[in-house]
Amino acid sequence: VWIQVAFTLAGLSQSLASPLDDQIEAFANAREQKEADVVQILKSGLNENRSARAYTSTKSWLSTHPDASAELAYHAARAAERAGEWPAAVSFYRKLLNNPKVDGKLAAEATPAIYSLLINHLNDQEAAYLLMREDGARLRGYGRAKQFDSWFLDRAKQRRDLVALAELLTAIHNGNDPLDRYEGYLNFLLRELETFSHESEELFAVLKDLGASKRTSPAVKARLNW
């Protein structure tokens, strides 16, 4: 009887094994561990709400393959994020977004995700600011990234970082978003310029771009040229 029960339990255990469990076992025993297998494990972990298990089982492989594909970086970032491995998630999202030709659908999820991780989970506002200063204008068109405009502009204003203000305002004035919510930032920038205490060549170059933006008004262009 006990032997029969043991066989029954063993069969039940095998029948309860999920696709993720099977994939992890096959991956661990594979002679050649391939990127496609890692992607599938990470996807299954997300689908089964077991991202921590999926990420842990592939973490070693990921660390030794830094030049993996954009698809892998995306799924690794999502898995790491759900597993609570936030610094790793930021690293994978950053790797994905560093590509100037990043897939728009992936970037639409990755951009707001990395901002939220840095600001809300890691409380690393300096890193978030520097990331937006470097790439914010390029990335703001993806997904819900524009919701962080005010966060960034408020801090650029506090720092009197006129280059950063002007760069993002240039992107905004070349877009189609309502300008009313940004009027205060533009006025602050113009008032600072009219103190004649800012003379960097970098700033002048950015201001030239702002003046040439498609929705910059003639009145603002005149103040910028002054």
Salt bridges, closest charged atoms under 4 A:
ASP21 OD1 - ARG50 NH2 2.90
GLU48 OE1 - ARG50 NH1 3.18
GLU71 OE2 - LYS43 NZ 3.52
GLU85 OE2 - LYS59 NZ 3.96
GLU126 OE1 - ARG159 NH2 2.71
GLU134 OE1 - ARG94 NH2 3.31
ASP135 OD2 - ARG94 NH1 3.33
ASP135 OD2 - ARG138 NH2 3.27
ASP149 OD2 - ARG140 NH2 2.62
ASP161 OD2 - ARG133 NE 2.65
ASP177 OD2 - ARG140 NH2 3.29
ASP177 OD1 - LYS146 NZ 3.13
GLU192 OE2 - ARG160 NE 3.25
GLU192 OE1 - HIS198 NE2 2.95
GLU194 OE2 - ARG223 NE 2.83
